[in-house]
Amino acid sequence: SYFSNYSSAINCYSEALDLARNIKNKKVESFCLTNISVILSRLGCYERSIDYLQEAHDIDKQIGNIKFAYLSLNNLADAFLNKGLVLSNKTDLYKAFDYLTEAIDSANRSGVKKAQLIALNNMGNIQLHLGYYYSAQNSFQAALKIAEEFQDQEALIKGLEDLGMCSLGARNYEKAQKYFEEAIKRGGQIGLKEVLWEPLFYLGKCYEEKLTYNQALASYKDSINAIEHIRSGVIPDYYKVEFGKNKLKVYDSIIDLLLMLSENDPS
């Protein structure tokens, strides 16, 4: 679930982490490290997230905690993927692929659906950003099927957004729009405002490509409102800076569109 106050969540898990270390409970220590890393990743603090994840993964391997070991592999792949995309660093993308290959092998051997879901999503994201839209679509559809089986609402919303991204990349704007609108609808119905900024942003991209600029502006504004809603719960300034790194594209897009419209209509 998403936290309205990320800083408080990190503080709670950090206190629990200290207690786990004091009583030498490695399983709880790994659990706390993993949860801190997930929050840091959502804030865009990918390097710190990776440090926590690698420590958690080492503990899981050491104590034979198989379930969390392959989940941490998936989380590591996701963190390196996001870091590579934000920094345009191919080395991180290759690291993501290596972790993901290991994660998929572990997930398939274990038969744990949740691990397969995460691995398929990550594989789809790598394929998507390499431009392999058909392969990415297959990965995302397989992941969405698992999400529907477990009624994992957050994963369902993300799956719809991912399929929309495939259609957007393939320039099928009508189909992409339908996926994004369904993702936004589902997120609104269950009150997950925090997941809406991306589908709102990419819905704006669909409108812009279709030359419906007023609707594009409205979607970009809604995306910014969703971002600011999350940002208001991020207390320390350091987290606010990191949080904003992968969201600058929303502000850039609305500025570019406004400039273009003003040049075409100087009045």
Accessible surface in RSA format (square Angstrom, percent):
REM  Atomic radii and reference values for relative SASA: ProtOr
REM  Chains: A
REM  Algorithm: Lee & Richards
REM  Probe-radius: 1.40
REM  Slices: 20
REM RES _ NUM      All-atoms   Total-Side   Main-Chain    Non-polar    All polar
REM                ABS   REL    ABS   REL    ABS   REL    ABS   REL    ABS   REL
RES SER A   1   117.11  99.0  69.26  92.4  47.85 110.2  48.51 103.3  68.60  96.1
RES TYR A   2    53.46  25.0  30.48  17.3  22.97  59.8   9.33   7.0  44.13  54.4
RES PHE A   3    63.85  31.9  60.68  37.6   3.17   8.2  63.51  38.5   0.33   1.0
RES SER A   4    90.78  76.7  73.09  97.5  17.70  40.8  45.03  95.9  45.76  64.1
RES ASN A   5    52.57  36.3  49.03  47.4   3.54   8.5  17.32  41.7  35.25  34.1
RES TYR A   6     4.89   2.3   4.89   2.8   0.00   0.0   0.97   0.7   3.92   4.8
RES SER A   7    13.12  11.1  12.68  16.9   0.44   1.0   1.67   3.6  11.45  16.0
RES SER A   8    51.15  43.2  49.35  65.9   1.80   4.1  26.99  57.5  24.15  33.8
RES ALA A   9     7.85   7.2   0.56   0.9   7.30  16.6   7.29  10.3   0.57   1.5
RES ILE A  10    14.10   8.0  14.10  10.5   0.00   0.0  14.10  10.1   0.00   0.0
RES ASN A  11    83.36  57.5  81.74  79.0   1.62   3.9  18.48  44.5  64.88  62.7
RES CYS A  12    84.08  63.6  76.30  85.1   7.78  18.3  25.20  63.8  58.88  63.5
RES TYR A  13    48.45  22.6  48.15  27.4   0.31   0.8  23.86  17.9  24.59  30.3
RES SER A  14    38.35  32.4  37.83  50.5   0.52   1.2  27.33  58.2  11.02  15.4
RES GLU A  15   117.86  67.7 114.38  86.5   3.48   8.3  40.96  79.2  76.90  62.8
RES ALA A  16    35.13  32.3  31.21  48.2   3.92   8.9  33.36  47.0   1.77   4.7
RES LEU A  17     9.14   5.1   9.14   6.5   0.00   0.0   9.14   6.4   0.00   0.0
RES ASP A  18    81.19  56.9  79.17  78.8   2.02   4.8  22.53  53.0  58.65  58.5
RES LEU A  19   116.78  65.0 116.78  83.5   0.00   0.0 116.78  82.0   0.00   0.0
RES ALA A  20     1.85   1.7   0.01   0.0   1.84   4.2   1.41   2.0   0.44   1.2
RES ARG A  21    95.60  40.1  82.92  42.3  12.68  30.2  40.36  55.2  55.24  33.5
RES ASN A  22   114.89  79.2  85.26  82.4  29.63  71.3  24.28  58.4  90.61  87.6
RES ILE A  23   124.50  70.8  96.05  71.6  28.45  68.6 103.54  74.6  20.96  56.9
RES LYS A  24   168.47  82.2 146.24  89.7  22.23  52.9 102.47  92.2  66.00  70.3
RES ASN A  25    54.83  37.8  48.89  47.2   5.94  14.3  10.44  25.1  44.39  42.9
RES LYS A  26    79.50  38.8  75.65  46.4   3.86   9.2  38.71  34.8  40.80  43.5
RES LYS A  27   123.66  60.3 120.61  74.0   3.06   7.3  63.17  56.9  60.49  64.4
RES VAL A  28    61.47  40.4  60.61  54.9   0.86   2.1  61.47  53.4   0.00   0.0
RES GLU A  29     9.88   5.7   9.88   7.5   0.00   0.0   0.00   0.0   9.88   8.1
RES SER A  30     0.38   0.3   0.38   0.5   0.00   0.0   0.38   0.8   0.00   0.0
RES PHE A  31    90.58  45.3  90.19  55.9   0.39   1.0  90.33  54.8   0.25   0.7
RES CYS A  32     2.36   1.8   2.36   2.6   0.00   0.0   0.00   0.0   2.36   2.6
RES LEU A  33     0.06   0.0   0.06   0.0   0.00   0.0   0.06   0.0   0.00   0.0
RES THR A  34    15.87  11.3  15.87  16.1   0.00   0.0  15.13  20.3   0.74   1.1
RES ASN A  35    35.24  24.3  34.49  33.3   0.75   1.8   0.82   2.0  34.42  33.3
RES ILE A  36     1.74   1.0   1.74   1.3   0.00   0.0   1.74   1.3   0.00   0.0
RES SER A  37     0.11   0.1   0.00   0.0   0.11   0.3   0.08   0.2   0.03   0.0
RES VAL A  38    48.31  31.8  45.08  40.8   3.23   7.8  48.12  41.8   0.19   0.5
RES ILE A  39     2.43   1.4   2.43   1.8   0.00   0.0   2.43   1.7   0.00   0.0
RES LEU A  40     1.57   0.9   1.57   1.1   0.00   0.0   1.57   1.1   0.00   0.0
RES SER A  41    18.08  15.3  14.43  19.3   3.65   8.4   9.76  20.8   8.33  11.7
RES ARG A  42    68.18  28.6  50.57  25.8  17.61  41.9  30.07  41.1  38.10  23.1
RES LEU A  43     0.00   0.0   0.00   0.0   0.00   0.0   0.00   0.0   0.00   0.0
RES GLY A  44     3.08   3.8   0.00   N/A   3.08   3.8   0.31   0.9   2.77   6.2
RES CYS A  45     2.17   1.6   0.09   0.1   2.07   4.9   2.17   5.5   0.00   0.0
RES TYR A  46    15.98   7.5  13.52   7.7   2.46   6.4   8.37   6.3   7.61   9.4
RES GLU A  47   104.32  59.9  99.87  75.6   4.45  10.6  34.33  66.4  69.99  57.1
RES ARG A  48    84.12  35.3  83.13  42.4   0.99   2.4  32.22  44.0  51.89  31.5
RES SER A  49     0.15   0.1   0.15   0.2   0.00   0.0   0.00   0.0   0.15   0.2
RES ILE A  50     9.96   5.7   9.96   7.4   0.00   0.0   9.96   7.2   0.00   0.0
RES ASP A  51    92.99  65.1  84.68  84.3   8.31  19.7  27.57  64.9  65.42  65.2
RES TYR A  52    56.08  26.2  54.98  31.3   1.10   2.9  22.26  16.7  33.81  41.7
RES LEU A  53     3.41   1.9   3.41   2.4   0.00   0.0   3.41   2.4   0.00   0.0
RES GLN A  54    64.53  36.1  63.37  46.3   1.17   2.8  20.20  43.0  44.34  33.6
RES GLU A  55    68.81  39.5  64.08  48.5   4.73  11.3  29.33  56.7  39.48  32.2
RES ALA A  56     0.00   0.0   0.00   0.0   0.00   0.0   0.00   0.0   0.00   0.0
RES HIS A  57    13.71   7.5  13.71   9.5   0.00   0.0  11.19  11.5   2.52   2.9
RES ASP A  58    83.48  58.5  78.30  77.9   5.18  12.2  26.87  63.2  56.61  56.5
RES ILE A  59     9.85   5.6   9.79   7.3   0.07   0.2   9.85   7.1   0.00   0.0
RES ASP A  60     0.66   0.5   0.10   0.1   0.57   1.3   0.00   0.0   0.66   0.7
RES LYS A  61   126.42  61.7 100.73  61.8  25.69  61.2  58.62  52.8  67.80  72.2
RES GLN A  62   128.16  71.7  89.73  65.6  38.43  91.5  43.44  92.5  84.71  64.2
RES ILE A  63    69.32  39.4  33.56  25.0  35.76  86.2  42.29  30.4  27.04  73.4
RES GLY A  64    46.12  56.9   0.00   N/A  46.12  56.9  25.29  69.4  20.83  46.7
RES ASN A  65    19.52  13.5  12.68  12.3   6.84  16.5   9.15  22.0  10.38  10.0
RES ILE A  66   115.80  65.9 112.81  84.0   2.99   7.2 112.81  81.2   2.99   8.1
RES LYS A  67   117.30  57.2 113.71  69.8   3.59   8.6  58.13  52.3  59.16  63.0
RES PHE A  68    45.24  22.6  44.53  27.6   0.70   1.8  44.53  27.0   0.70   2.0
RES ALA A  69    13.24  12.2  13.24  20.4   0.00   0.0  13.24  18.6   0.00   0.0
RES TYR A  70     7.32   3.4   6.93   3.9   0.39   1.0   3.59   2.7   3.73   4.6
RES LEU A  71    28.40  15.8  28.40  20.3   0.00   0.0  28.40  19.9   0.00   0.0
RES SER A  72     0.91   0.8   0.64   0.9   0.26   0.6   0.65   1.4   0.26   0.4
RES LEU A  73     5.70   3.2   5.70   4.1   0.00   0.0   5.70   4.0   0.00   0.0
RES ASN A  74     0.00   0.0   0.00   0.0   0.00   0.0   0.00   0.0   0.00   0.0
RES ASN A  75    31.26  21.6  28.99  28.0   2.28   5.5   3.42   8.2  27.84  26.9
RES LEU A  76     0.88   0.5   0.88   0.6   0.00   0.0   0.88   0.6   0.00   0.0
RES ALA A  77     1.00   0.9   0.59   0.9   0.40   0.9   0.59   0.8   0.40   1.1
RES ASP A  78    47.65  33.4  47.65  47.4   0.00   0.0   6.89  16.2  40.75  40.6
RES ALA A  79     1.01   0.9   0.73   1.1   0.28   0.6   0.77   1.1   0.24   0.6
RES PHE A  80     9.42   4.7   9.42   5.8   0.00   0.0   9.42   5.7   0.00   0.0
RES LEU A  81     3.89   2.2   3.89   2.8   0.00   0.0   3.89   2.7   0.00   0.0
RES ASN A  82    41.11  28.4  40.60  39.2   0.52   1.2   1.06   2.5  40.06  38.7
RES LYS A  83    34.95  17.1  34.90  21.4   0.05   0.1   4.65   4.2  30.30  32.3
RES GLY A  84     0.91   1.1   0.00   N/A   0.91   1.1   0.00   0.0   0.91   2.0
RES LEU A  85    61.62  34.3  41.35  29.6  20.27  51.0  44.50  31.3  17.12  46.1
RES VAL A  86    49.29  32.4  18.87  17.1  30.42  73.3  26.12  22.7  23.17  62.8
RES LEU A  87    91.59  51.0  66.81  47.8  24.78  62.3  71.57  50.3  20.02  53.9
RES SER A  88   101.77  86.0  68.02  90.8  33.75  77.7  45.21  96.3  56.55  79.2
RES ASN A  89    55.95  38.6  51.14  49.4   4.81  11.6   9.60  23.1  46.34  44.8
RES LYS A  90   146.72  71.6 142.31  87.3   4.41  10.5  86.16  77.5  60.56  64.5
RES THR A  91    78.87  56.1  76.87  77.9   2.00   4.8  43.39  58.3  35.48  53.6
RES ASP A  92     3.67   2.6   3.67   3.7   0.00   0.0   0.00   0.0   3.67   3.7
RES LEU A  93    36.75  20.5  35.19  25.2   1.56   3.9  35.20  24.7   1.54   4.1
RES TYR A  94   145.85  68.1 145.00  82.5   0.85   2.2 108.73  81.7  37.12  45.8
RES LYS A  95    91.52  44.6  90.31  55.4   1.20   2.9  46.38  41.7  45.14  48.1
RES ALA A  96     0.17   0.2   0.17   0.3   0.00   0.0   0.17   0.2   0.00   0.0
RES PHE A  97    93.06  46.6  93.06  57.6   0.00   0.0  93.06  56.4   0.00   0.0
RES ASP A  98    95.91  67.2  87.15  86.7   8.77  20.7  28.58  67.3  67.34  67.2
RES TYR A  99    51.36  24.0  50.64  28.8   0.72   1.9  27.49  20.7  23.86  29.4
RES LEU A 100     0.00   0.0   0.00   0.0   0.00   0.0   0.00   0.0   0.00   0.0
RES THR A 101    72.15  51.3  68.54  69.5   3.61   8.6  68.25  91.7   3.90   5.9
RES GLU A 102    88.31  50.7  82.25  62.2   6.06  14.4  33.36  64.5  54.95  44.9
RES ALA A 103     0.00   0.0   0.00   0.0   0.00   0.0   0.00   0.0   0.00   0.0
RES ILE A 104    43.52  24.8  43.22  32.2   0.30   0.7  43.52  31.3   0.00   0.0
RES ASP A 105    73.82  51.7  69.91  69.6   3.92   9.3  21.67  51.0  52.16  52.0
RES SER A 106    17.34  14.6  15.52  20.7   1.82   4.2   6.11  13.0  11.23  15.7
RES ALA A 107     1.04   1.0   1.04   1.6   0.00   0.0   1.04   1.5   0.00   0.0
RES ASN A 108    94.96  65.5  73.56  71.1  21.40  51.5  25.41  61.2  69.55  67.2
RES ARG A 109   172.97  72.6 134.41  68.5  38.56  91.8  71.38  97.6 101.58  61.6
RES SER A 110    47.27  39.9   9.89  13.2  37.38  86.1  21.30  45.4  25.97  36.4
RES GLY A 111    45.26  55.8   0.00   N/A  45.26  55.8  24.77  68.0  20.49  45.9
RES VAL A 112    49.62  32.6  44.84  40.6   4.77  11.5  49.62  43.1   0.00   0.0
RES LYS A 113    82.87  40.4  79.56  48.8   3.31   7.9  37.10  33.4  45.77  48.8
RES LYS A 114    98.37  48.0  95.63  58.7   2.74   6.5  71.84  64.7  26.53  28.3
RES ALA A 115     0.00   0.0   0.00   0.0   0.00   0.0   0.00   0.0   0.00   0.0
RES GLN A 116    32.54  18.2  31.13  22.8   1.41   3.4   7.23  15.4  25.31  19.2
RES LEU A 117     5.96   3.3   5.96   4.3   0.00   0.0   5.96   4.2   0.00   0.0
RES ILE A 118    39.29  22.4  38.32  28.5   0.97   2.3  39.26  28.3   0.02   0.1
RES ALA A 119     2.06   1.9   2.06   3.2   0.00   0.0   2.06   2.9   0.00   0.0
RES LEU A 120    48.53  27.0  48.53  34.7   0.00   0.0  48.53  34.1   0.00   0.0
RES ASN A 121    21.11  14.6  21.11  20.4   0.00   0.0  10.01  24.1  11.10  10.7
RES ASN A 122     5.51   3.8   5.51   5.3   0.00   0.0   0.72   1.7   4.79   4.6
RES MET A 123    34.75  18.0  34.75  23.0   0.00   0.0  29.81  25.3   4.94   6.5
RES GLY A 124     0.00   0.0   0.00   N/A   0.00   0.0   0.00   0.0   0.00   0.0
RES ASN A 125    20.09  13.9  20.09  19.4   0.00   0.0   1.98   4.8  18.12  17.5
RES ILE A 126    11.95   6.8  10.55   7.9   1.40   3.4  11.63   8.4   0.32   0.9
RES GLN A 127    34.86  19.5  34.86  25.5   0.00   0.0   8.06  17.2  26.80  20.3
RES LEU A 128    11.33   6.3   6.93   5.0   4.40  11.1   6.93   4.9   4.40  11.8
RES HIS A 129    85.93  47.0  51.39  35.7  34.54  88.4  31.74  32.7  54.19  63.1
RES LEU A 130   104.52  58.2  78.94  56.5  25.58  64.3  83.41  58.6  21.10  56.8
RES GLY A 131    35.08  43.3   0.00   N/A  35.08  43.3  17.27  47.4  17.81  39.9
RES TYR A 132   130.25  60.8 124.75  71.0   5.50  14.3  83.72  62.9  46.53  57.4
RES TYR A 133    76.87  35.9  73.32  41.7   3.55   9.2  40.62  30.5  36.25  44.7
RES TYR A 134   161.72  75.5 154.01  87.6   7.71  20.1 114.93  86.4  46.80  57.7
RES SER A 135    47.35  40.0  43.32  57.8   4.03   9.3  10.80  23.0  36.56  51.2
RES ALA A 136     0.00   0.0   0.00   0.0   0.00   0.0   0.00   0.0   0.00   0.0
RES GLN A 137    42.54  23.8  42.54  31.1   0.00   0.0   1.06   2.3  41.48  31.5
RES ASN A 138    68.89  47.5  61.48  59.4   7.41  17.8  26.09  62.8  42.79  41.4
RES SER A 139    12.30  10.4   9.02  12.0   3.28   7.6   3.11   6.6   9.19  12.9
RES PHE A 140     0.01   0.0   0.00   0.0   0.01   0.0   0.01   0.0   0.00   0.0
RES GLN A 141    78.35  43.8  71.71  52.4   6.64  15.8  24.13  51.4  54.22  41.1
RES ALA A 142    41.39  38.1  32.23  49.7   9.17  20.9  38.99  54.9   2.40   6.4
RES ALA A 143     0.92   0.8   0.89   1.4   0.02   0.1   0.92   1.3   0.00   0.0
RES LEU A 144    22.83  12.7  21.78  15.6   1.05   2.7  22.79  16.0   0.05   0.1
RES LYS A 145   152.57  74.4 149.01  91.4   3.57   8.5  92.53  83.3  60.04  64.0
RES ILE A 146    14.65   8.3  14.52  10.8   0.14   0.3  14.65  10.6   0.00   0.0
RES ALA A 147     0.17   0.2   0.13   0.2   0.04   0.1   0.17   0.2   0.00   0.0
RES GLU A 148    84.41  48.5  76.54  57.9   7.88  18.8  23.18  44.8  61.24  50.0
RES GLU A 149   112.29  64.5  75.61  57.2  36.68  87.3  44.75  86.6  67.54  55.1
RES PHE A 150   117.25  58.7  91.01  56.4  26.24  68.3  96.49  58.5  20.76  59.4
RES GLN A 151   112.88  63.1  98.80  72.2  14.07  33.5  52.57 111.9  60.31  45.7
RES ASP A 152    33.40  23.4  26.29  26.2   7.11  16.8  14.55  34.2  18.86  18.8
RES GLN A 153    57.00  31.9  53.37  39.0   3.63   8.6  28.89  61.5  28.11  21.3
RES GLU A 154    50.52  29.0  47.59  36.0   2.93   7.0  22.03  42.6  28.49  23.3
RES ALA A 155    13.87  12.8   7.17  11.1   6.70  15.2  12.12  17.1   1.75   4.6
RES LEU A 156     1.81   1.0   1.81   1.3   0.00   0.0   1.81   1.3   0.00   0.0
RES ILE A 157     1.59   0.9   1.59   1.2   0.00   0.0   1.59   1.1   0.00   0.0
RES LYS A 158    76.13  37.1  74.88  45.9   1.26   3.0  67.01  60.3   9.12   9.7
RES GLY A 159     1.28   1.6   0.00   N/A   1.28   1.6   1.28   3.5   0.00   0.0
RES LEU A 160    16.96   9.4  16.96  12.1   0.00   0.0  16.96  11.9   0.00   0.0
RES GLU A 161     7.39   4.2   7.39   5.6   0.00   0.0   0.00   0.0   7.39   6.0
RES ASP A 162     2.35   1.6   2.35   2.3   0.00   0.0   0.00   0.0   2.35   2.3
RES LEU A 163     5.29   2.9   4.46   3.2   0.83   2.1   4.46   3.1   0.83   2.2
RES GLY A 164     0.00   0.0   0.00   N/A   0.00   0.0   0.00   0.0   0.00   0.0
RES MET A 165    28.95  15.0  27.08  17.9   1.87   4.5  27.08  23.0   1.87   2.5
RES CYS A 166     2.55   1.9   1.85   2.1   0.70   1.6   2.12   5.4   0.43   0.5
RES SER A 167     6.06   5.1   2.23   3.0   3.83   8.8   3.86   8.2   2.19   3.1
RES LEU A 168    28.26  15.7  22.88  16.4   5.38  13.5  22.88  16.1   5.38  14.5
RES GLY A 169    28.25  34.8   0.00   N/A  28.25  34.8  15.73  43.2  12.52  28.0
RES ALA A 170    60.58  55.7  32.95  50.8  27.63  62.9  39.56  55.7  21.02  55.7
RES ARG A 171   182.31  76.5 165.57  84.4  16.74  39.9  48.66  66.5 133.65  81.0
RES ASN A 172    67.22  46.4  60.56  58.5   6.66  16.0  17.40  41.9  49.82  48.2
RES TYR A 173    43.32  20.2  39.72  22.6   3.60   9.4  34.04  25.6   9.28  11.4
RES GLU A 174   100.36  57.6  99.43  75.2   0.94   2.2  55.77 107.9  44.60  36.4
RES LYS A 175    83.15  40.6  80.05  49.1   3.10   7.4  43.31  39.0  39.84  42.4
RES ALA A 176     0.00   0.0   0.00   0.0   0.00   0.0   0.00   0.0   0.00   0.0
RES GLN A 177    26.22  14.7  26.22  19.2   0.00   0.0   1.24   2.6  24.99  18.9
RES LYS A 178   144.92  70.7 138.43  84.9   6.49  15.5  82.83  74.6  62.08  66.1
RES TYR A 179    44.81  20.9  43.93  25.0   0.88   2.3  26.74  20.1  18.07  22.3
RES PHE A 180     0.00   0.0   0.00   0.0   0.00   0.0   0.00   0.0   0.00   0.0
RES GLU A 181    68.37  39.3  62.71  47.4   5.66  13.5  27.84  53.9  40.53  33.1
RES GLU A 182    56.53  32.5  54.26  41.0   2.27   5.4  21.22  41.0  35.31  28.8
RES ALA A 183     0.00   0.0   0.00   0.0   0.00   0.0   0.00   0.0   0.00   0.0
RES ILE A 184    34.42  19.6  33.23  24.8   1.19   2.9  33.23  23.9   1.19   3.2
RES LYS A 185   118.68  57.9 107.32  65.8  11.37  27.1  64.57  58.1  54.11  57.6
RES ARG A 186    70.37  29.5  69.80  35.6   0.57   1.4   9.98  13.6  60.39  36.6
RES GLY A 187     0.02   0.0   0.00   N/A   0.02   0.0   0.00   0.0   0.02   0.0
RES GLY A 188    47.74  58.9   0.00   N/A  47.74  58.9  27.17  74.6  20.56  46.1
RES GLN A 189   127.45  71.3  87.14  63.7  40.32  96.0  41.96  89.3  85.50  64.8
RES ILE A 190    79.89  45.5  47.49  35.4  32.40  78.1  56.30  40.5  23.59  64.0
RES GLY A 191    52.60  64.9   0.00   N/A  52.60  64.9  29.13  79.9  23.46  52.6
RES LEU A 192    30.55  17.0  30.55  21.9   0.00   0.0  30.55  21.5   0.00   0.0
RES LYS A 193   116.49  56.8 116.41  71.4   0.09   0.2  65.22  58.7  51.27  54.6
RES GLU A 194    21.88  12.6  17.18  13.0   4.70  11.2   0.69   1.3  21.18  17.3
RES VAL A 195    17.67  11.6   9.13   8.3   8.54  20.6  14.57  12.7   3.10   8.4
RES LEU A 196    19.17  10.7  19.17  13.7   0.00   0.0  19.17  13.5   0.00   0.0
RES TRP A 197    20.14   8.1  20.14   9.7   0.00   0.0   4.41   2.4  15.72  25.5
RES GLU A 198    41.98  24.1  41.98  31.8   0.00   0.0   2.54   4.9  39.44  32.2
RES PRO A 199     0.00   0.0   0.00   0.0   0.00   0.0   0.00   0.0   0.00   0.0
RES LEU A 200    18.79  10.5  18.79  13.4   0.00   0.0  18.79  13.2   0.00   0.0
RES PHE A 201     5.30   2.7   5.30   3.3   0.00   0.0   5.30   3.2   0.00   0.0
RES TYR A 202    26.30  12.3  26.30  15.0   0.00   0.0  13.68  10.3  12.62  15.6
RES LEU A 203    13.60   7.6  13.60   9.7   0.00   0.0  13.60   9.5   0.00   0.0
RES GLY A 204     0.00   0.0   0.00   N/A   0.00   0.0   0.00   0.0   0.00   0.0
RES LYS A 205    61.51  30.0  61.47  37.7   0.04   0.1  30.75  27.7  30.76  32.8
RES CYS A 206     0.00   0.0   0.00   0.0   0.00   0.0   0.00   0.0   0.00   0.0
RES TYR A 207    22.44  10.5  22.44  12.8   0.00   0.0   6.84   5.1  15.60  19.2
RES GLU A 208    43.21  24.8  40.35  30.5   2.86   6.8  13.99  27.1  29.22  23.9
RES GLU A 209    93.24  53.5  73.12  55.3  20.12  47.9   7.35  14.2  85.89  70.1
RES LYS A 210    62.97  30.7  39.50  24.2  23.47  55.9  34.57  31.1  28.40  30.3
RES LEU A 211   123.02  68.5 106.18  76.0  16.84  42.3 106.18  74.6  16.84  45.3
RES THR A 212    50.87  36.2  44.26  44.9   6.61  15.7  50.87  68.3   0.00   0.0
RES TYR A 213    58.39  27.3  54.66  31.1   3.73   9.7  36.23  27.2  22.16  27.3
RES ASN A 214   124.68  86.0 115.08 111.2   9.60  23.1  32.48  78.2  92.20  89.1
RES GLN A 215    86.61  48.4  83.31  60.9   3.30   7.9  32.34  68.8  54.27  41.2
RES ALA A 216     0.00   0.0   0.00   0.0   0.00   0.0   0.00   0.0   0.00   0.0
RES LEU A 217    20.46  11.4  20.46  14.6   0.00   0.0  20.46  14.4   0.00   0.0
RES ALA A 218    51.21  47.1  46.25  71.4   4.96  11.3  50.33  70.9   0.88   2.3
RES SER A 219     6.88   5.8   6.08   8.1   0.79   1.8   0.70   1.5   6.18   8.7
RES TYR A 220     0.00   0.0   0.00   0.0   0.00   0.0   0.00   0.0   0.00   0.0
RES LYS A 221   112.79  55.0 111.17  68.2   1.63   3.9  58.55  52.7  54.24  57.8
RES ASP A 222    68.58  48.0  65.26  65.0   3.33   7.9   9.43  22.2  59.15  59.0
RES SER A 223     0.00   0.0   0.00   0.0   0.00   0.0   0.00   0.0   0.00   0.0
RES ILE A 224    30.91  17.6  30.91  23.0   0.00   0.0  30.91  22.3   0.00   0.0
RES ASN A 225    96.73  66.7  89.20  86.2   7.53  18.1  25.96  62.5  70.77  68.4
RES ALA A 226    11.01  10.1   5.32   8.2   5.69  12.9  10.45  14.7   0.55   1.5
RES ILE A 227     3.13   1.8   3.13   2.3   0.00   0.0   3.13   2.3   0.00   0.0
RES GLU A 228    73.49  42.2  69.03  52.2   4.46  10.6  38.06  73.6  35.43  28.9
RES HIS A 229    81.64  44.6  68.94  47.9  12.70  32.5  49.56  51.1  32.07  37.3
RES ILE A 230     8.59   4.9   4.96   3.7   3.63   8.7   8.55   6.2   0.04   0.1
RES ARG A 231    82.03  34.4  82.01  41.8   0.02   0.0   9.27  12.7  72.77  44.1
RES SER A 232    85.19  72.0  54.34  72.5  30.84  71.0  48.57 103.4  36.62  51.3
RES GLY A 233     9.28  11.4   0.00   N/A   9.28  11.4   9.28  25.5   0.00   0.0
RES VAL A 234     0.05   0.0   0.00   0.0   0.05   0.1   0.00   0.0   0.05   0.1
RES ILE A 235    99.12  56.4  90.33  67.3   8.80  21.2  91.09  65.6   8.04  21.8
RES PRO A 236    47.89  34.9  38.33  34.9   9.56  34.7  47.89  39.5   0.00   0.0
RES ASP A 237   109.95  77.0 103.80 103.3   6.16  14.6  35.57  83.7  74.38  74.2
RES TYR A 238   111.31  52.0 101.35  57.7   9.96  25.9  88.88  66.8  22.43  27.7
RES TYR A 239    23.05  10.8  23.05  13.1   0.00   0.0   9.07   6.8  13.98  17.2
RES LYS A 240    58.08  28.3  57.89  35.5   0.19   0.5   9.68   8.7  48.40  51.6
RES VAL A 241    98.66  64.9  88.50  80.1  10.16  24.5  94.78  82.4   3.87  10.5
RES GLU A 242    23.24  13.3  23.24  17.6   0.00   0.0   0.34   0.7  22.89  18.7
RES PHE A 243     2.97   1.5   2.97   1.8   0.00   0.0   2.97   1.8   0.00   0.0
RES GLY A 244    15.65  19.3   0.00   N/A  15.65  19.3  15.21  41.7   0.44   1.0
RES LYS A 245    91.79  44.8  79.14  48.6  12.65  30.1  45.46  40.9  46.33  49.4
RES ASN A 246    38.71  26.7  30.44  29.4   8.27  19.9  14.20  34.2  24.52  23.7
RES LYS A 247     5.65   2.8   5.60   3.4   0.04   0.1   2.53   2.3   3.12   3.3
RES LEU A 248   106.00  59.0 105.84  75.7   0.16   0.4 105.84  74.3   0.16   0.4
RES LYS A 249    74.50  36.3  68.48  42.0   6.01  14.3  49.04  44.1  25.45  27.1
RES VAL A 250     0.00   0.0   0.00   0.0   0.00   0.0   0.00   0.0   0.00   0.0
RES TYR A 251    63.72  29.8  63.72  36.3   0.00   0.0  60.50  45.5   3.22   4.0
RES ASP A 252    77.99  54.6  76.43  76.1   1.56   3.7  19.76  46.5  58.23  58.1
RES SER A 253     9.85   8.3   6.14   8.2   3.71   8.6   3.28   7.0   6.57   9.2
RES ILE A 254    16.63   9.5  16.63  12.4   0.00   0.0  16.63  12.0   0.00   0.0
RES ILE A 255    90.90  51.7  89.98  67.0   0.91   2.2  90.79  65.4   0.11   0.3
RES ASP A 256    88.68  62.1  82.41  82.0   6.27  14.8  26.74  62.9  61.94  61.8
RES LEU A 257     1.24   0.7   0.00   0.0   1.24   3.1   1.24   0.9   0.00   0.0
RES LEU A 258    84.75  47.2  80.79  57.8   3.96  10.0  81.20  57.0   3.55   9.5
RES LEU A 259    99.90  55.6  99.42  71.1   0.48   1.2  99.84  70.1   0.06   0.2
RES MET A 260    58.34  30.2  55.95  37.0   2.39   5.7  52.83  44.9   5.51   7.3
RES LEU A 261    46.86  26.1  44.10  31.5   2.76   6.9  44.39  31.2   2.47   6.6
RES SER A 262    59.12  50.0  49.36  65.9   9.76  22.5  46.80  99.7  12.32  17.3
RES GLU A 263   131.97  75.8 105.72  80.0  26.25  62.5  44.89  86.8  87.09  71.1
RES ASN A 264   108.98  75.2  76.19  73.6  32.80  79.0  26.46  63.7  82.52  79.8
RES ASP A 265    90.97  63.7  82.50  82.1   8.47  20.0  26.01  61.2  64.96  64.8
RES PRO A 266   120.02  87.5  85.23  77.7  34.79 126.5  90.15  74.4  29.88 185.7
RES SER A 267   135.59 114.6  63.83  85.2  71.76 165.3  72.47 154.3  63.12  88.4
END  Absolute sums over single chains surface
CHAIN  1 A    13237.9      11433.3       1804.6       7285.0       5952.9
END  Absolute sums over all chains
TOTAL         13237.9      11433.3       1804.6       7285.0       5952.9
